[in-house]
Amino acid sequence: MRCPKFEYKGYESEYDVNIETGRVFGKIANIQDVVTFQGESVEEALLEFRVSVDDYLDMLEEENKNELE
């Protein structure tokens, strides 16, 4: 089931909810890298999305890259 997007620090998500298990699987949208997240609920997935965005930004900084490279 396709769901509304999460937003955090200017980034958006794409995610799906498995209606049988309630698990949420997603990724950061509109970036060249593939950064995924998941959670046992929408609330947990939102938290994991935020962690993924922060980790992604840290990785860009460490590698001295911008997101368009």
N, C-alpha and C positions, 0 to 999 in steps of 0.2 A: 504494500500500500504506500503510495507516494504521499509525502507529508510536507507541511510548510517548512520553509528554510529557517535554520538557526542563523543568527548574525552575531559577530563578535569581532571587534577591532577592524572593521571594514571587510571582513571575510564572511562568506556565506557557505552553507552546507548543502549537500544533497544527501538525503537519507531515506531509507525504507524501514518500515516496521513489519516484522513477521507477525501476522495477526494470530497465528497459532501459538507462538511462544512469547510474544510481546517484546522480543529482542529487537534492538535498533542497530542497523548497520549503515554507515555513511562515510562520506569523504568531504574534504574541503573542496569547494567548487571553484572553477575558473582560475586554477593555477596549473603550471606545467608539471610540477611534481605530483605524485600520488601520495596523499596523506589521509589515512583512514582512521575511523573511530568506531566504537560500538558500546552498547550498554544494555543492561537488563531492563531498562525502562527509558522513556523519553527524557525524564529528568536526569538520569545517569548519563545518557548519551549527550545531553547538552553540556554537562560538566566535562565529559571526555572530549567533546568538540573543542571546548575552550582550552583544555590542556594541549590538544593537538595543534591548535593555532599558535599557542605560546611556544611550543616545541619547534614548530616550523619557523617562527620568527627568530628563535635562538639559533637554529641551524643556519639560516640565511646570514645572520650576523657573524657566526663563527667562520663560515666559509667566505665571508666578505662578498656575498652575492646579493643581487636584488631579485625580486620574484619574477622578473621578465626575462632573466637569462636562461 
